[in-house]
């Protein structure tokens, strides 16, 4: 065993018991200081993963709450809403200009169908938000987020935002704590 050590970064000669390079501050490999440094690095990485997943989960959760409340409000008021829209002069003029034959029941059906789509989108987003927050079942979290976006296809902006958020969930893969198990199963 030699009694001389050299810094791996700057090459300075170091005392045999050195934990840090006195010249450049580099932590010396194989020392307690290095072990502590690696541990801090791992802890920092874990905190970053928790922060990213919390932030993405929060975004999806906000959407889920608005979609579910909006859908339920719309469905509960569907009859009134359909009547208001159908009897408005603007609507009557609009369908006349298009040459369409639309009944009040058609309007009600459309609102109901639209409401259930929003409700489904919100519920899927809520499931995705919980999975992302817990950092489990990455594939299901991605699938729910993507389906929630697809159900938003009637609004181009909503659809594009949904796809962007889905991409965020996809990129969080390594943040998921059960992901190694998922890989083993495949
Ligand atoms: Zn050095």
py3Dmol code that shows the C-alpha trace and the ligand (Angstrom):
import py3Dmol

protein = """\
ATOM      1  CA  UNK A   1       0.000   0.000   0.000  1.00  0.00           C
ATOM      2  CA  UNK A   2       1.390   3.349  -1.075  1.00  0.00           C
ATOM      3  CA  UNK A   3       1.411   6.311   1.297  1.00  0.00           C
ATOM      4  CA  UNK A   4       0.732   8.743  -1.551  1.00  0.00           C
ATOM      5  CA  UNK A   5      -2.653   9.676  -3.020  1.00  0.00           C
ATOM      6  CA  UNK A   6      -3.496  11.947  -5.940  1.00  0.00           C
ATOM      7  CA  UNK A   7      -6.649  13.931  -6.663  1.00  0.00           C
ATOM      8  CA  UNK A   8      -8.643  12.325  -9.518  1.00  0.00           C
ATOM      9  CA  UNK A   9      -9.730  15.770 -10.697  1.00  0.00           C
ATOM     10  CA  UNK A  10      -6.673  18.035 -10.545  1.00  0.00           C
ATOM     11  CA  UNK A  11      -3.869  15.558  -9.838  1.00  0.00           C
ATOM     12  CA  UNK A  12      -2.634  17.304  -6.660  1.00  0.00           C
ATOM     13  CA  UNK A  13      -0.821  15.064  -4.187  1.00  0.00           C
ATOM     14  CA  UNK A  14      -2.944  14.428  -1.099  1.00  0.00           C
ATOM     15  CA  UNK A  15      -2.239  13.164   2.446  1.00  0.00           C
ATOM     16  CA  UNK A  16      -3.260   9.501   2.747  1.00  0.00           C
ATOM     17  CA  UNK A  17      -6.164  10.299   5.119  1.00  0.00           C
ATOM     18  CA  UNK A  18      -7.516  13.226   3.032  1.00  0.00           C
ATOM     19  CA  UNK A  19     -11.261  13.239   2.417  1.00  0.00           C
ATOM     20  CA  UNK A  20     -11.199  16.300   0.182  1.00  0.00           C
ATOM     21  CA  UNK A  21      -8.569  17.667  -2.196  1.00  0.00           C
ATOM     22  CA  UNK A  22      -6.886  20.650  -0.541  1.00  0.00           C
ATOM     23  CA  UNK A  23      -6.271  22.144  -3.975  1.00  0.00           C
ATOM     24  CA  UNK A  24      -9.625  21.879  -5.813  1.00  0.00           C
ATOM     25  CA  UNK A  25     -12.065  20.605  -3.166  1.00  0.00           C
ATOM     26  CA  UNK A  26     -12.883  17.339  -5.006  1.00  0.00           C
ATOM     27  CA  UNK A  27     -14.218  14.645  -2.668  1.00  0.00           C
ATOM     28  CA  UNK A  28     -11.773  11.694  -2.476  1.00  0.00           C
ATOM     29  CA  UNK A  29     -13.107   8.328  -3.733  1.00  0.00           C
ATOM     30  CA  UNK A  30     -13.540   5.543  -1.177  1.00  0.00           C
ATOM     31  CA  UNK A  31     -13.778   7.852   1.849  1.00  0.00           C
ATOM     32  CA  UNK A  32     -16.619   8.480   4.300  1.00  0.00           C
ATOM     33  CA  UNK A  33     -16.941  11.943   2.740  1.00  0.00           C
ATOM     34  CA  UNK A  34     -17.578  10.362  -0.655  1.00  0.00           C
ATOM     35  CA  UNK A  35     -20.190   7.986   0.798  1.00  0.00           C
ATOM     36  CA  UNK A  36     -21.932  10.945   2.431  1.00  0.00           C
ATOM     37  CA  UNK A  37     -21.714  12.915  -0.817  1.00  0.00           C
ATOM     38  CA  UNK A  38     -23.307  10.064  -2.826  1.00  0.00           C
ATOM     39  CA  UNK A  39     -26.042   9.694  -0.214  1.00  0.00           C
ATOM     40  CA  UNK A  40     -26.842  13.415  -0.368  1.00  0.00           C
ATOM     41  CA  UNK A  41     -26.918  13.203  -4.148  1.00  0.00           C
ATOM     42  CA  UNK A  42     -29.373  10.265  -3.995  1.00  0.00           C
ATOM     43  CA  UNK A  43     -31.540  12.101  -1.435  1.00  0.00           C
ATOM     44  CA  UNK A  44     -31.538  15.203  -3.623  1.00  0.00           C
ATOM     45  CA  UNK A  45     -32.554  13.155  -6.663  1.00  0.00           C
ATOM     46  CA  UNK A  46     -35.399  11.546  -4.675  1.00  0.00           C
ATOM     47  CA  UNK A  47     -36.666  14.986  -3.555  1.00  0.00           C
ATOM     48  CA  UNK A  48     -36.585  16.187  -7.177  1.00  0.00           C
ATOM     49  CA  UNK A  49     -38.635  13.139  -8.254  1.00  0.00           C
ATOM     50  CA  UNK A  50     -41.215  13.771  -5.507  1.00  0.00           C
ATOM     51  CA  UNK A  51     -41.411  17.462  -6.489  1.00  0.00           C
ATOM     52  CA  UNK A  52     -41.905  16.734 -10.216  1.00  0.00           C
ATOM     53  CA  UNK A  53     -44.590  14.123  -9.619  1.00  0.00           C
ATOM     54  CA  UNK A  54     -46.390  16.368  -7.100  1.00  0.00           C
ATOM     55  CA  UNK A  55     -46.414  19.262  -9.577  1.00  0.00           C
ATOM     56  CA  UNK A  56     -47.719  17.177 -12.513  1.00  0.00           C
ATOM     57  CA  UNK A  57     -50.281  15.477 -10.248  1.00  0.00           C
ATOM     58  CA  UNK A  58     -51.469  18.927  -9.112  1.00  0.00           C
ATOM     59  CA  UNK A  59     -51.984  20.089 -12.732  1.00  0.00           C
ATOM     60  CA  UNK A  60     -53.968  16.970 -13.635  1.00  0.00           C
ATOM     61  CA  UNK A  61     -55.927  17.178 -10.361  1.00  0.00           C
ATOM     62  CA  UNK A  62     -56.990  20.793 -11.005  1.00  0.00           C
ATOM     63  CA  UNK A  63     -58.257  19.793 -14.455  1.00  0.00           C
ATOM     64  CA  UNK A  64     -60.077  16.765 -12.990  1.00  0.00           C
ATOM     65  CA  UNK A  65     -61.893  18.889 -10.382  1.00  0.00           C
ATOM     66  CA  UNK A  66     -63.046  21.476 -12.946  1.00  0.00           C
ATOM     67  CA  UNK A  67     -64.078  18.803 -15.488  1.00  0.00           C
ATOM     68  CA  UNK A  68     -66.085  16.780 -12.941  1.00  0.00           C
ATOM     69  CA  UNK A  69     -67.798  19.802 -11.346  1.00  0.00           C
ATOM     70  CA  UNK A  70     -68.467  21.342 -14.785  1.00  0.00           C
ATOM     71  CA  UNK A  71     -69.847  18.088 -16.173  1.00  0.00           C
ATOM     72  CA  UNK A  72     -72.102  17.423 -13.168  1.00  0.00           C
ATOM     73  CA  UNK A  73     -73.408  21.013 -13.182  1.00  0.00           C
ATOM     74  CA  UNK A  74     -74.100  20.735 -16.922  1.00  0.00           C
ATOM     75  CA  UNK A  75     -75.815  17.341 -16.616  1.00  0.00           C
ATOM     76  CA  UNK A  76     -77.988  18.465 -13.683  1.00  0.00           C
ATOM     77  CA  UNK A  77     -79.045  21.593 -15.584  1.00  0.00           C
ATOM     78  CA  UNK A  78     -79.174  19.870 -19.005  1.00  0.00           C
ATOM     79  CA  UNK A  79     -82.942  20.374 -19.464  1.00  0.00           C
ATOM     80  CA  UNK A  80     -82.858  24.091 -18.619  1.00  0.00           C
ATOM     81  CA  UNK A  81     -79.686  24.572 -20.641  1.00  0.00           C
ATOM     82  CA  UNK A  82     -81.156  22.827 -23.695  1.00  0.00           C
ATOM     83  CA  UNK A  83     -84.345  24.918 -23.468  1.00  0.00           C
ATOM     84  CA  UNK A  84     -82.385  28.192 -23.093  1.00  0.00           C
ATOM     85  CA  UNK A  85     -80.118  27.401 -26.055  1.00  0.00           C
ATOM     86  CA  UNK A  86     -82.921  26.055 -28.245  1.00  0.00           C
ATOM     87  CA  UNK A  87     -85.196  29.038 -27.651  1.00  0.00           C
ATOM     88  CA  UNK A  88     -82.545  31.704 -28.152  1.00  0.00           C
ATOM     89  CA  UNK A  89     -83.095  33.709 -31.377  1.00  0.00           C
ATOM     90  CA  UNK A  90     -79.367  33.409 -32.226  1.00  0.00           C
ATOM     91  CA  UNK A  91     -79.553  29.616 -32.180  1.00  0.00           C
ATOM     92  CA  UNK A  92     -82.731  29.521 -34.260  1.00  0.00           C
ATOM     93  CA  UNK A  93     -81.185  31.895 -36.788  1.00  0.00           C
ATOM     94  CA  UNK A  94     -77.979  29.850 -36.848  1.00  0.00           C
ATOM     95  CA  UNK A  95     -79.655  26.488 -37.582  1.00  0.00           C
ATOM     96  CA  UNK A  96     -81.926  28.178 -40.142  1.00  0.00           C
ATOM     97  CA  UNK A  97     -78.877  29.607 -41.931  1.00  0.00           C
ATOM     98  CA  UNK A  98     -77.347  26.111 -42.051  1.00  0.00           C
ATOM     99  CA  UNK A  99     -80.623  24.599 -43.204  1.00  0.00           C
ATOM    100  CA  UNK A 100     -80.623  22.069 -40.335  1.00  0.00           C
ATOM    101  CA  UNK A 101     -83.648  20.570 -38.653  1.00  0.00           C
ATOM    102  CA  UNK A 102     -82.835  20.459 -34.933  1.00  0.00           C
ATOM    103  CA  UNK A 103     -85.283  19.688 -32.144  1.00  0.00           C
ATOM    104  CA  UNK A 104     -84.944  20.668 -28.494  1.00  0.00           C
ATOM    105  CA  UNK A 105     -84.449  16.958 -27.769  1.00  0.00           C
ATOM    106  CA  UNK A 106     -81.436  16.938 -30.134  1.00  0.00           C
ATOM    107  CA  UNK A 107     -79.926  19.834 -28.188  1.00  0.00           C
ATOM    108  CA  UNK A 108     -80.592  18.035 -24.903  1.00  0.00           C
ATOM    109  CA  UNK A 109     -79.014  14.823 -26.264  1.00  0.00           C
ATOM    110  CA  UNK A 110     -75.948  16.737 -27.387  1.00  0.00           C
ATOM    111  CA  UNK A 111     -75.535  18.463 -23.991  1.00  0.00           C
ATOM    112  CA  UNK A 112     -75.981  15.131 -22.181  1.00  0.00           C
ATOM    113  CA  UNK A 113     -73.466  13.335 -24.413  1.00  0.00           C
ATOM    114  CA  UNK A 114     -71.017  16.228 -24.020  1.00  0.00           C
ATOM    115  CA  UNK A 115     -71.518  16.182 -20.217  1.00  0.00           C
ATOM    116  CA  UNK A 116     -70.819  12.445 -19.930  1.00  0.00           C
ATOM    117  CA  UNK A 117     -67.672  12.844 -22.054  1.00  0.00           C
ATOM    118  CA  UNK A 118     -66.451  15.614 -19.735  1.00  0.00           C
ATOM    119  CA  UNK A 119     -67.352  13.545 -16.670  1.00  0.00           C
ATOM    120  CA  UNK A 120     -65.419  10.527 -18.011  1.00  0.00           C
ATOM    121  CA  UNK A 121     -62.457  12.745 -18.887  1.00  0.00           C
ATOM    122  CA  UNK A 122     -62.469  14.237 -15.373  1.00  0.00           C
ATOM    123  CA  UNK A 123     -62.683  10.841 -13.658  1.00  0.00           C
ATOM    124  CA  UNK A 124     -59.811   9.449 -15.785  1.00  0.00           C
ATOM    125  CA  UNK A 125     -57.753  12.556 -14.996  1.00  0.00           C
ATOM    126  CA  UNK A 126     -58.504  12.115 -11.263  1.00  0.00           C
ATOM    127  CA  UNK A 127     -57.262   8.492 -11.389  1.00  0.00           C
ATOM    128  CA  UNK A 128     -54.125   9.609 -13.236  1.00  0.00           C
ATOM    129  CA  UNK A 129     -53.519  12.427 -10.718  1.00  0.00           C
ATOM    130  CA  UNK A 130     -53.701   9.997  -7.767  1.00  0.00           C
ATOM    131  CA  UNK A 131     -51.361   7.463  -9.454  1.00  0.00           C
ATOM    132  CA  UNK A 132     -48.843  10.180 -10.363  1.00  0.00           C
ATOM    133  CA  UNK A 133     -48.954  11.574  -6.807  1.00  0.00           C
ATOM    134  CA  UNK A 134     -48.417   8.090  -5.344  1.00  0.00           C
ATOM    135  CA  UNK A 135     -45.868   7.343  -8.106  1.00  0.00           C
ATOM    136  CA  UNK A 136     -47.354   3.922  -8.811  1.00  0.00           C
ATOM    137  CA  UNK A 137     -48.716   2.179 -11.976  1.00  0.00           C
ATOM    138  CA  UNK A 138     -46.985   4.406 -14.501  1.00  0.00           C
ATOM    139  CA  UNK A 139     -48.595   2.747 -17.532  1.00  0.00           C
ATOM    140  CA  UNK A 140     -52.142   3.127 -16.143  1.00  0.00           C
ATOM    141  CA  UNK A 141     -51.381   6.744 -15.181  1.00  0.00           C
ATOM    142  CA  UNK A 142     -50.227   7.459 -18.766  1.00  0.00           C
ATOM    143  CA  UNK A 143     -53.220   5.634 -20.306  1.00  0.00           C
ATOM    144  CA  UNK A 144     -55.752   7.502 -18.088  1.00  0.00           C
ATOM    145  CA  UNK A 145     -54.138  10.853 -18.865  1.00  0.00           C
ATOM    146  CA  UNK A 146     -54.112  10.133 -22.614  1.00  0.00           C
ATOM    147  CA  UNK A 147     -57.771   8.988 -22.615  1.00  0.00           C
ATOM    148  CA  UNK A 148     -58.751  12.093 -20.613  1.00  0.00           C
ATOM    149  CA  UNK A 149     -57.061  14.199 -23.323  1.00  0.00           C
ATOM    150  CA  UNK A 150     -58.729  12.267 -26.178  1.00  0.00           C
ATOM    151  CA  UNK A 151     -62.167  12.829 -24.584  1.00  0.00           C
ATOM    152  CA  UNK A 152     -61.347  16.562 -24.764  1.00  0.00           C
ATOM    153  CA  UNK A 153     -60.972  16.362 -28.555  1.00  0.00           C
ATOM    154  CA  UNK A 154     -63.952  18.730 -29.086  1.00  0.00           C
ATOM    155  CA  UNK A 155     -61.682  21.503 -27.758  1.00  0.00           C
ATOM    156  CA  UNK A 156     -58.441  21.667 -29.764  1.00  0.00           C
ATOM    157  CA  UNK A 157     -56.693  23.675 -27.039  1.00  0.00           C
ATOM    158  CA  UNK A 158     -57.832  21.249 -24.327  1.00  0.00           C
ATOM    159  CA  UNK A 159     -56.735  18.297 -26.446  1.00  0.00           C
ATOM    160  CA  UNK A 160     -53.249  19.755 -27.092  1.00  0.00           C
ATOM    161  CA  UNK A 161     -52.812  20.664 -23.411  1.00  0.00           C
ATOM    162  CA  UNK A 162     -53.962  17.134 -22.511  1.00  0.00           C
ATOM    163  CA  UNK A 163     -51.338  15.626 -24.804  1.00  0.00           C
ATOM    164  CA  UNK A 164     -48.648  17.892 -23.314  1.00  0.00           C
ATOM    165  CA  UNK A 165     -49.593  16.806 -19.784  1.00  0.00           C
ATOM    166  CA  UNK A 166     -49.614  13.160 -20.964  1.00  0.00           C
ATOM    167  CA  UNK A 167     -46.078  13.715 -22.254  1.00  0.00           C
ATOM    168  CA  UNK A 168     -45.129  15.057 -18.787  1.00  0.00           C
ATOM    169  CA  UNK A 169     -46.475  11.848 -17.194  1.00  0.00           C
ATOM    170  CA  UNK A 170     -44.582   9.699 -19.753  1.00  0.00           C
ATOM    171  CA  UNK A 171     -41.343  11.531 -18.950  1.00  0.00           C
ATOM    172  CA  UNK A 172     -41.874  10.929 -15.200  1.00  0.00           C
ATOM    173  CA  UNK A 173     -41.322   7.185 -15.709  1.00  0.00           C
ATOM    174  CA  UNK A 174     -38.207   6.953 -13.549  1.00  0.00           C
ATOM    175  CA  UNK A 175     -39.977   8.817 -10.731  1.00  0.00           C
ATOM    176  CA  UNK A 176     -42.387   5.909 -10.292  1.00  0.00           C
ATOM    177  CA  UNK A 177     -41.392   3.769  -7.318  1.00  0.00           C
ATOM    178  CA  UNK A 178     -42.920   0.520  -8.636  1.00  0.00           C
ATOM    179  CA  UNK A 179     -41.448   0.941 -12.130  1.00  0.00           C
ATOM    180  CA  UNK A 180     -38.660  -1.709 -11.733  1.00  0.00           C
ATOM    181  CA  UNK A 181     -41.368  -4.339 -10.941  1.00  0.00           C
ATOM    182  CA  UNK A 182     -43.233  -3.286 -14.069  1.00  0.00           C
ATOM    183  CA  UNK A 183     -40.086  -3.862 -16.156  1.00  0.00           C
ATOM    184  CA  UNK A 184     -39.555  -7.307 -14.570  1.00  0.00           C
ATOM    185  CA  UNK A 185     -43.090  -8.376 -15.448  1.00  0.00           C
ATOM    186  CA  UNK A 186     -42.600  -7.563 -19.144  1.00  0.00           C
TER     187      UNK A 186
END
"""
ligand_1 = """\
1
ZN
Zn -7.911 18.304 -6.678
"""
view = py3Dmol.view(width=600, height=400)
view.addModel(protein, "pdb")
view.setStyle({"model": 0}, {"cartoon": {"style": "trace"}})
view.addModel(ligand_1, "xyz")
view.setStyle({"model": 1}, {"stick": {}})
view.zoomTo()
view.show()
